[in-house]
Amino acid sequence: MIAFSFHRLTRVPLLFAVFFLFTAGFAEAVTPAQKTQVPGYYRLMLGNVEITALFDGTVALDETTLKNVTARDRQRLLAKQFIAGPKMQTAVNAYLINSGGKLVLIDAGAAKAAPGLGHVVDNLKAAGYSPEQVDAVLLTHLHFDHINGLLTADGQRAFPNAEIWSAKADSDFWLSEEIAAKAPAGVQGFFKMSRDAAAPYRAKGQWKTFDSDRELLPGIRSIDTHGHTPGHASYLIADGGQQLLVLGDLVHNHAVQFARPDVAFEYDSDPPQAVKIRKQIFARAAREKLMIAGMHLPFPGIGHVRREKKGFAWVPAEFTPLAAP
């Protein structure tokens, strides 16, 4: 018995060698990780209107850009949504509206004006469209992360066949060299980016402005929501008894500003007015059960607003398959 066991043990090194060679072959066959994300677009139907959310990218904002709130309350609300801080991942979104008549883009993203941004055109193409097909671009306001995407990398029109629509108050402010000259040196660059993005369209007579709430295109109405900027506009899309309100920049952080709509944002041009209009729009959206979309809500940024005992809550829309054609 002892001799037999000793004989078996002498074969162990050989067995280990065979096992090593066998498993090494498996190791070489391991499939490498892809390390890429899905294309940044998401579709839903609003009546007979196709809405496509387009992802431009994300930026990391410092939590201290949220004002009118104590550090303790801000951190508590962020932590409730598993946001660690001090940086907050903030999406930049745009929305493509296809009514079957006009192809309309709401905002154009930032192009490459900031790291992590600049993917609207790529995702528009991934969604099956080309920039040349866009008939109109409606701008919520003229901050760089909404307007720089109007240009190609070499400064040409990214949407050569589109009319560009902006609220007159925003155009008068951001495109004014006189106002820019009186602005603090640290923000004059923002004025220049707005003028540069608008210039080729203005030269071709494609830059249009509007004064107040009005139907700009069939089924699309502008809503005056100034406060974040002098002419900030939101857009209400309606078809078949359904409505979607594209908020623009009424919200910069979902974790804090729904629960505490009185929290302002550092870059609001008129913080009290921005707070006032946010409360009004949230109340309307909750009361009318409007679907909303936000340029800085987590992509695709579409959902509803629910009123709470204090403040409101953001209810993201569920993923919905589209019917086969």
N, C-alpha and C positions, 0 to 999 in steps of 0.2 A: 504493500500500500504506500509505504514511504517512497519506495523507488519509483512507483508509477507517478506520484504527485510531483516528484523532482523532475521527471522527464517532461511532464506537461509544462512546468514552469520555464523550462529552457526554451519553449516556443513563444513566450510572452513578448520578447523584443521584436520578433518577426511580425507578430500580430499588430503591435503598435505601429510598426513601419508601414504595414499595409493600410491600417486605419488612417494614418496621417496622409498618405498619398491619396486615398479615397476622398477624404474631407477637403483636402486642398483643392481638388478639382471642383467641388461645390463652391468653395470660396471664390474662385476665379469666375464662376458663373453668376455671381450675385448681380442683379439688375441695378444699375446706378439710379439714384434719385433724379427726377426731372428738374426740380427746383425752379419751376415756372408756375405762374398763376393762370387761371382761366382768363379769356378775353374780358375786358371790363365793360360789358353791356348787359342790360336786363330789359325785357319787354313785358308790357301788359297792354290789354285792350281797354279803352274807355269808350263804351258804345262801339262805334265803327272806327274810332281813331286809334291808331297804333302809337303808343308812347314807348320810347326807348331811352332808358337812363344810360348815360355815358360817363365812364369813370376817367377823370383827369389825373388822379393820383392822390397822395396825402402829404400833408405837412405836419410838423410837430410844433404846436403852439404851447407857450408857457402858460400854466394855469393862472398866473397872475394877470393875464390879459382879461380875465373875468373880473368885473368891478361891482361895487355895491354889495359885497358879500364878505364875511369874515373868512380868514384862512381856514379856520376850523370847520365852518359850514361847507365851504367849497370842497375841502378834502373829504369830508363825510359823504357828500353827494357823489363825488367822483368814485370813491371807494365802493359805494353801493352798486355802481355799474362796473366794478372790477377794473377801474382806471387808477393806476398807481400814482401818476404825477411824478415829478413836477411838469412833465411834458404830456400833452394830450394829442393823440393822433386825430387829425382833422381831415376829413375827406373833402375833395373838390369835385363836384358833379355838374353835368350839363344834361339837358333833356331834349330829345329829338321828337318832334310831333309830325306824324304823317296822317293827314286827313284824307288822302286820296286826291286832293287838289293841290295843296301846297306842302312842301317839306320845310318845316320851321325848326330852327335850333334855338333853344333858350340858353344863353351864355355860351362862351367859347373856350373856357378854361384859361390856363396861364401860359401855354406854350412851354418854353424852357426857362421861364423867368425865375423859377425857384427849383431847387433839387427835389426830385420825387414827383414833379408835376409835368404836364405837357402831353397827355395821352388821349385827348379828346378825338383828334383827327384819326389816329391809329384805331381807336375803338369804334369810331363811326364807320371806318372801312371794314373792320371785322364784323360789324353788324349788317354789312351788305350794301352800304351806301357809299357815295363818293362826295367830296366837298363841293364839286361842281353841280351836284343835284340840289343843293340847299338853296331855297328861294328867298328865305328871310332869316336873319338872326335877331332875336329880341334880347336885349341886354337888361338885366336887372339893375345894374349900375356899372360904373366905369372903373372899379378897382382892377388892378393888374391881373388878379387870378380869375377874372371873368371876361377880360377883354383882350389880353395879349395873344390868345389863341386865334384871333382874327388874322394874324400874320403867319406867313411861312418863315422858315429859318433865314431866308435871304430878304425878308422885309416886304414880300409881295402879299397880295390878297389871298388868304387861304380859302375863301369862299367867293370866287370871282363873279358869280352870277347872283349873289344875294344882296337884297336891301338890308341895311343895318338900322335897327330901330332903338332909340334911346329916349328916355324922358328928357324933355328940354332942360329941366332944372339941372340934371346931372351933366348934360353936354355943356351948358353955359358955365358950369363951375369947373369941371375937370379939363375942358379943352381951352380954357382962357389962359393965355400967357400972362395977362395982367394980374389975375388972381394968383397964379403960380409964383410970380415974382415977389408977391407979398407974403407968401407962405414960408414957414420955417425951412431952413436949408435941408433939414433931414427928410422932408416930405416932397421936395420939389421934383425928385426923381419919379415919384408916382404920377405927377401931372404930366411929365414928359412921356412916360410909357403910354398913358392914355392918348395923348396927342399923336404919338407915333403910330399907335394901332389904328386910330381913326383916319389918319392922313390919306392913305391910298383910296379909301372908300369915299371920302369927302371930295377928293380930286376927280373921281368918276361920277359924282352926283348920286352915290348910293347910300349916303348917310341921311337918315330921316329922324325926325323928332316928333314927340307928341306931348301935349300939355297936361292931360289929366286922365281920369278913368274913361276909357273908350274901347270900342271894339276895333282892334287893329287889323285883324284878319278874321274870316268867318270862323266862329266858334272860339276865338281867343280874345279875351278882354284884359286890358291892363288895369291894375289896381294900385292906386297911390299908397305906398307904404314908406314914405320918406322918413328919415331919422338916422339910419345907418349912413346914408349919404343924402345930399340935398334933394336928389330926385329918384331915390331908390323905388323900384317898381316890382310888384309881383304880378303873376299872370294866371288868369282863371281860364281853364280849358273845359268846354262843356260839349257833350254829345249824347244823344239817346237817354237823356235824363240823368246822366252821370257827370260828375265834376271833379276836376283835379286842380288844386291851387298850388302853383309853383311859388314857393315863398321867397326865393333868393336868399339873402343873408339876414333873415329875421332871427335865425338861430345859428350860433357858432359852436355850441356844445350842448348835446342832447341831455347829458347827465345832470347838468346844472340848470339850464335855462328853461326847461319845461317845468321842473319842480319849483323854480324860482324865476319867473319871467321878469322880475324887477332887476335881475342881474344884467348889467350893461357890458359892452365889449369895448376894449381899449380903443379900437379904431372907429367907433361910432362918431359921426360928425356932430350929432345932437343927441347925447345919451338919454335925456328925459323923453324926447320924442320917440326914440327907438324903443324904449321900454313901453311907452304908451301904446304904440302901434302893435307891438308884439302881443301885449295883453288883449287888445281888441281882436286881432286875427286869430289867436288861440281860442278865444271865447266863441268867435264865429265858427271856426272849424269844428269845435266840440259840439256846438249847438246844432249845426247843419249837417254834422257827420261827413264833412268834406274829406276827401282824400287829399293829402298834401305831399309835396316833394320839396326837399331842401338842398341847397347847394353844399352845405357843410354837415349834413346828416350822414350817418354811416351808410355807405353805398349799399343798395341803390337809392337810399334816402327817401323811400316812399312808404307812407303809412297813414295813420290817423292820430288825432289828438283827443285824449280823454280828460275830462275835468275831474280833479280830485278834491278832497276837502280843503286842501291848501295847494294852490297851483294846479298844474296839469301833468299829464303823463304822455309819453311818446309810445305809440303802439305800431311797431314796424309791420308792414304788409307781409303776409305769407307768400312763399314762392308759389306761383301759379302757372301751370302749363298752358300753352296756347293751343287752341284747336287746330288740328291738321288742316291744311288748305284743301 
